[in-house]
Amino acid sequence: MSSISSDGTPASTKVIPIEILGVSFTIRTDEEPEYIGGLVTELKERLSAISSQMRIVDPLKLAIIANLLTLDEMHRDGSQKTAVSKDFEAASLLDSLDKRLGELGL
């Protein structure tokens, strides 16, 4: 059983600062900072590769293209997953992107 801190969040929750495409924000997560840092590094490398290959400089367009390519990979690599599982994952990714774009006022 996890303990709850005074602000109501689980005691194991960590606040991790992130900077991607010139946007800085923090996330709350139970994951280890090293794991999140690895994901951020991988995402930055992917964004950089896409940007140089496709000559995209607009951060919003770059983020959208990267997400489309990620979804394409998920669909191609996850052929053994059920359609419902793939649809749920895709919808979750799109919801996350939509929320983040909303936070940015886009």
Residue, then its C-alpha position, 0 to 999 in steps of 0.5 A: m500500500s502506498s502512502i499519500s503525501s500532504d498534497g494528496t499525491p502518492a508519496s512515490t510520485k516524482v515531479i520531473p522537469i522536461e524540455i522538448l521543442g523549446v517547451s518546458f513543463t513538469i510531469r508527475t509520475d511514479e516512474e524513475p527519472e532515468y526512465i523518463g529521461g531515456l524516453v525524452t532523449e529518444l524522443k529528442e533524437r527522433l524529432s531531430a532525425i525527422s526534422s533533418q530528413m524532412r526539413i521541418v522546422d515548425p515544432l507543431k508540425l514536427a510533433i504531429i509528424a512524429n506522432l503519425l510515424t509512431l502510430d504507423e510503427m505501432h500499427r505495423d509492429g503490433s500486428q499480433k495485438t487486437a484491433v481494440s488494443k491498438d485503437f485504445e493506444a492510438a486514441s490515448l496518444l491522440d488524447s495526450l497530444d490534444k491535451r498538450l496542444g491545448e495547454l500550449g494554446l494551439 
